[in-house]
Amino acid sequence: MKKILDACCGSRMFWFNKQHPDAVYMDIRDFEDTLCDGRKLVVKPDIVADFRDIPFPDETFSLVVFDPPHLLQAGENSWLAKKYGKLGPHWEQDISAGFNECMRVLKPDRTLIFKWNEEQVKLKDLLKVIGHEPLIGNRRSKTHWLVFMKEEGE
């Protein structure tokens, strides 16, 4: 079994090795398109699934990466929506459910890395929704990388 789950891999933008042998890449989307600037966008997950209902047993992974959509306002066919995905009208419930699912499939005392851009939803509002305090993260830019650890019995 692979050790890492990327629960919303998109085009795997931040991965150095986009085919990392220890990673399972999951996304609800599977498509290829050409962006307005001519670049090819490829979203080809290993598993097509919804982060609110991750199809793995409890405590499967040693590392979970959660980079959910962060945009509330983007045209359905805009390059932003294609590249980053788009939040639905019930984004609070969706993100909460997704975070809980990521924690469910994470082994105890292991790490969840959460990426969030606060262009349209502020970090403080996101943290209220997920109800967990990050261990570490950056606070001086609009894109935040947060690290959480699943405690024993959580």
C-alpha positions, 0 to 999 in steps of 0.5 A: 500500500502506498504511504501518501494520499494527495486528496485533491491532486489537480494537476499536481502543481507543487509536486517535484515528482508528479509520479511519486511512487509512494503517492496515490493521487486522487481528484474528483476531476479527470480531464485535459484542456488548453488554458488561455495562454496555450499551456496544457492543463492535465488533471489525471488522478490515479483515483477519481473520488470526492474528498468528502468520501475518501475510498480508503479504510481508516488509518491507511496513510502516513501523510495526507496532502489536502489542497482543496479548491479555494475559490468561491467566485470563478466562472465555470469555464474560467482558467481559474476554475479549471486549474484550481477547482471551485467551491460550492455553495455549501463550502463550509460543510464540504471543507469540514467533511473533507478535512475530517475524511483526511484525518480519518485515513491518516494514521495516528501521530502522522502528518496532514499538510493543508494548502489554502489560498485566502484570496476569497475565503480568509484563513481565520474563517477556514480554521473555524470551519475545520475546528483544528489548530495547525501545528505550524504554517505561514501567515504572511502571504495569501497562500498558506501551508498548514501542518497538522498531526493526528493525535492517538485516538482522534 
